[in-house]
Amino acid sequence: MTILVDHQQRRNMILESAFSLFAEEGYSGVTYQKIANRCGISRTSIYKYFQNKEQIFTYAVKLATGNLNTMVEKVLDRKEWTSLEKIVRILHLTVRMLEDNRIFLTVILDYVLIQKHSGKDVKRRVRHHTFGMKFLLSRLLREAMTAGELAIRNVDTAASHLYGILESYVLNLTVTEILDAKDCLELIDQYLENLKL
């Protein structure tokens, strides 16, 4: 009797298991064997889906951020909300997602540092992963300015400032632990309030 395997389901199970392992043990502490053990499958079965640990990690990050992307798309689809309301909701969702994944953010920082020390171009990869949010913020700020909701001299600068608040919050979550989610949200809200003047 042949057992049918849902390959997409198995692939997602591997990624979810790996995600929790990376959060528990850090990037360096996770091996193919540990992922296989967590999944209850053989190491060779994992190779059918992923070439190496780095690829698993990259896809695990995409899986985790995919939930945020889905929530952002739902916000963007709400025609009754103004561009400013969409900006606020997207930034609030992002801060909460960062808060919920604080441990995994530490793993990502660990991974980036490992990549940097091995001579890889981390700037390019980081820019690639951050471009979407910066572009979205610029687009929504431009729409809010056109609609008379905000008074902005330079949209790209304003988007960079808002993104900088998010970056500061990530640094805080992974290293300093000075700023909490409430403080970050107040900074965002105050910055946007100042753009109304």
Order of alpha helices (4+ residues) and beta strands (2+ residues): alpha-alpha-alpha-alpha-alpha-alpha-alpha-alpha-alpha
